[in-house]
Amino acid sequence: MWYITVVLLLTIFSIRDYSKGKVTPRSLFNILWLVLTFMLVFRYGQGTDYYEYQLKYESLDSSGSFLVNTLYHGEIGWYMLTLAGNKLGMSFFFFNGIISFVEMIMIRRFILLYSPYRFLSLLLFYPTFYLTGCYSVIRQGLELCLFLGIGVPLLLNKKTFKYLILIVCLSLIHTSAVALLICPFLQNWKKNKYYLIAGIILIIYGFKFIQGYFDWDSIGSYVGTNISIAGILVRVILLLLIWALYSLPHRIKGEASYNDDVFFRIYLVGFIISLFFYNSATLSQRLTMPFKAVEIVLLPILIFSNQHYMRAIRDKTNKLIVSVLFFVVVLIMNVEFTKNIYSYLEQGNYYSWVTPFDYPYSSVFDQNKIRKYISNFDGE
């Protein structure tokens, strides 16, 4: 019930912000941000991969070398982080808490820098990027949040060299970060479009050249060939909503206009990449999650700027369109939240009687609570 309470609070405050048409006060935003931060930092057994990360961390040999990666499919950067925590004597709960706090600091920075409707940004962040990225796929959650909190400001300030160094470092935590190397070329599309086209062609030919050196059946069994119809539908609907808002005559010369141009291109490229991997929901999500995540400020920027444009010219028809699009976005986030909770119940070995209303929040202060809901501990 706690998770549903949070999503309802985010929904109510998002609607409140929209109705007022003003930038969200930082003090009020900080309260709900702190709630999400405490939930993330002190969670226990939450998310589909939590126990896997805990097992690998606790089974790590603290006398191991920083230069030898012994973790299964674990990147060297993540191995070095976990080994450092292990050598310092940190429990997994403490180590995971530090990672979680860093993630939330980065998200807070990203939202405060760019989003006018900050509660709407938290609502957009909550169902997937927070409950999947930060709760479950911890390595990619860290990659995602560092990209948004540090990488995007570097990108927008045209500090390309520092941005590239950051992405290389993030790729050592999660290999999918390599895809983010394309982002600097999106800032000046007219100048770099030929480089982008050439790069895509090289990637295709490179893929064909190296495919003989890999056991693609083994890779296929890892990434799966599952197609998430609901996930694709949500992605397509959100793209259409963003495109509709982006196409309205809200354009204002200046920094805000430049930001949403870049955010829109990043989002669009992420969508295009996802189309190439539509037959694997896992691979598609892992490659494009950081691209898609810019929606948490892109949508608020577009809604805010269009709303004020409509007020200025008193265009009731277009104002109604913007309002409808806003409420559709809010509805989609609530539907996506419910859909994701159902998938967590299925993947997390929860008992059949557990529903999204019963989905428990378990903290490090009450570690036995989760045992009542999942079958992992049967027979102990």
N, C-alpha and C positions, 0 to 999 in steps of 0.2 A: 504493500500500500504506500510505502514511503516514496518509491520511485514515481508512482502516479501522482502523488501530492506535489512533488517537485515539478513535473511536467505541467501540471495544472497551474502552479504558481507562475512559471515562466510564460505560459500562455496568457494568463490574466494580465501580467505586467507588460507583455508585448502589446496587447490590445490597448492597454492604458496609454502606453507611449505613443502609439499610432494616433489615437483619438486626440491627444494633446498636440501632436505634431512638433514636439520639441525633443532636443537631444536628451537622452537619459541622464539624470543626475548621477555623478560618479559615486556618491555616498550610498545611494540606494542600490546601485549595481554591485558595489563591493559586498553587500550583505549576502546576496544570492550567490555571488562568486565564492565567498567564503564557505557557504553551505556545500557547494559542489566540490570545493577543495578539500574540506574535511571528509566528505564522503569518499573521495578518491584516495586520500592519503592514508586513512585508517581502515580501509576495506579489508575484508578477509574472505578468501574463497569466492570472490565475485569475478565474473567473466569466465569465458570458456577455457582460457589458457593459463589461468592463475596457478593451478597446482603444478602444471608442467614447468613453468618458470621457477616456482618454489623448489621443486625437486632438483632441477638442474643447478640451481644456485647452491642448495645445501649439499649436493653430492660433489661439488667442485673441490678439487685438491688445492688448498690454499698455498701449498708449497710449489705450485706449478709456475711455469715461466710465462711472462707477459707476451712473449713472442711465439708461443705455440698455442694454436686454437684447437682445443680438444672437444669443444661442444658440438653436438650434432647440428648440422646446417646453421651454425651460429657464426656471424661475422666477427672478425678479429676485434673490431672496436667495441662491440658489446661484450665479448669475452674479457677484454681488458678492464672494462668497467666493473663487471661482476667479480673478476678476480681481485681488483683493488678493494672492493667492498668486503670481500671475503678475507683478504689479508689484514684489513683494518678491524676485523672482528665484528662487523655489522651483521645483525640478524637479517633474514630476508625481509621481514616486516619493516625494519628501519631503512634498508637499502631501497625497497620498493616505495617507501614513503618519500624518500628524497627525490627519486625519479618523478613521482606523481606531483610533488610540489613544484618542481622545475617546469613540468608540463603546464600546470595551471598558471604559473607566473607568465609563461610565454603567451598563453591564450589571452590572459588579461591584457598584456601589453598590446597584442595584435588588435583586440577589440577596441581598447581605449584610443589607440592611434587612428583607427579608420572608420569605426562604426558609429553612425548617429543614433541608431536604435539598438542599444546595447543588450537589452533583454531579448529582443528578437535574435540577436547574434548568439546569445546563450541557448536559446530555444533551438536554433539551427545546429548548434554544436552538440547538443545533448543526446539525441537519439542514436547517432552512429559514431561520430568522431570521439565523443566522450565515453559512451557505454560500450563501444567496440574497440576503438583505437587506444584509448587510455586504460580501460579496464582489462581488455583481453590481450590484444596484440601489442604488448608493452613496448617492444623495440620500435615498431612502426609508430606507435603513439608518441614516443619521444622524438622520433624523426619528424613527424608531422608538426608537432608543437614548436620545435626549434626552427623549422622552416618558416612557419607563420610569424613567430615572435622575433626572429633575428634575420632570416633569409629574405623575407618580403621587404622589410625596411631597407636592407642593403640593395635589393633589386630596384626599388623605387628611387633610391638616392643615387643610382647608377654607380655603385661601388662594386663593379663586376668582379674584380680580382678577389676581393674578400668574400663575395658571394660564392664564387667557384671553389674557394678553399673550404668554405662551410659545407657545401654540397658533397665534396669529396670526403670530408670527415663524417657526414651523415651516412654516406654510402657504406662506411665501415661499421655502422650500427645496423642499417638495413639497406640491402643492395638496391632496392627499388628507388632509392633517392637519386640514382644515376639519371633517371628520366627527367629530373628537375634541372639538369644542365641545359635543357632547351629553353628555359624561361628568359634568359637575357636576350635571346633573339626575338622575343615577342614584344619587346618594348618599342622597337621601330620596325613594324611589319613591312612597310614599303621598302626599306633599305635592306632588310634581311630575308625577304621571302624566298629569294633564289637559294640562299644558304640552307634554309629550312627544307625546301624541296629536295635539294641535293643530299642533305643529311638523311631524309626519309628513304631516298633511293639507296644510299649506301647501307643503311640499316637493313633494308630488305635483302640486298645482295649479300651483306655480311651474314645475315641469318642463314641464308641458303648455303653459304660457304662452310659455316661451322656446324651445320646440323648433322653432318656425318660423324662428328667427334663426340656426340652425346647420346646417352640412352634416353631417347625421348619418351619411351614407354614408362620408365621410372619417374621421369619428371612429370609426366601426365598423371601418374598415380598420386603424386604429391599435390599438384595444384588442382587436380580433379577436372572433370568435364561437366560440372554441374552448371545449369543455366538457371539463374534466379529471375523469373519472369517479373515478380513483384519489384525486385531491385531495379531492373531495367525500366519498368514502367515509371517508378518514382523518379529515376534519373532523367527520363525523357520529358516528363511533365514539368519538372523543375527547370530543365533547359528551356522549354517553351515559355514558361513564366518569365524567366530571366531575359530571354530574347525579346519578349513582348515589352517588358519594362525598359529594356535597353533601347528599343526602337522608338519609344515615345519621345516627343520633342522636349526633353528635359535638359538638354546639353547646356552646360555652363562653362565658359572658358576658365581655365585655372587648374589648380592642383587636384580638386575633387574629380573633375572631368578626366584628367590624366590617369588618376588612380583607377577609376572604374573601367577605363579603356583597357588597362593592363590586366586587371582582375578578370575582365570578360574574356580576354584572349587566353589567359591561363586556364580558365574554366572550360572554354570551348576546346582547347587542345586536349585537355584531360578527357573530355567526352569523346573526342575522335579516337584517342588511344583506347578507350574502353570498348569502342565498337570492334576493334581488331581482336579483342580477347573476350567477346561477349559470351563465348561458349564455356568460359571458366570464370565463375563469379569470384573465386578466390584470387586468381591472378589479376583479374580486372580491378578488383578492389585495391589490391596491394600496390599496383602500378599507378593508380590514378587518385588514391585517397587524398594526397596533399594538393593536387590540382583542384579536386572537387571542393576541398575545404575552404577555398577562398570565397565560397558562397556565403559563409557566415558573416562577411562584411559586404560582399557585393550586393546581395539582395537588400539589406537595410539601406545602403547608399542609394540604390535605384528607387526604392520605395519613397525614401525621404525626399530626394531631389524632385521626383515626379509629383509627389503630394504638394510640395510648395510651389512648383510651377503651375499646377492646376489652380491653386488658390489665387495666384497672382493674376491669371487671365480669366478666372471665374468660369472655367470650362467644366460644367457639372457632369457632362457625359464622360469625359476622360477621367474626372475625379472618381466617378463611380467605378470605372474600369480598374483604376489603381486600388481602390478599396476592395473590390472583388478579388483581385490578384493577391492582395495582402492576406485576406481571410483564407484563400485557397492554400497559400503557403503555410499558414498556421495549422490548418486542417491536415495537410500532408505530413507535417512534423509529428502531429499526434498519432496519425495512422502509422507512420514509420516507427515511432516509439513502440507501439503495440506489436507491430510485426517483428521488431528486433527482440523484444522480450520473449515472444513465443519461440523464436529461434534459439535464444539462450536457454530456455527451459528444455528444448529438445536436445541441444548439444551438451548441456551440462549435467545430464543424468538426473534431472529432477523427477520426483514422483509424479504420476499422472494427475494427481489431484491438485497440483500447484498450477495456478493461473497467474496472469499478469497482476491481478489484484493481490495475490498471495506472495508474489515474488519478493523474497526477503532481502533486507539489507543486513549483512553480517559484518561486524567490525573486529579488529584485533582484540578488543576488550571483551568480546563475547564470542569466542571461536567455536563454541559448541552449538551455537544457534543454527548454523548452516547444516548440521548433521540431521536435523529434523526434516529437511527438505530434499536432500539428494541421497542417492543410493550408493555413493562411493564408499561409505563406511559400513555397509551391510556385512555382517559376519564378524565384525571386530568384537 
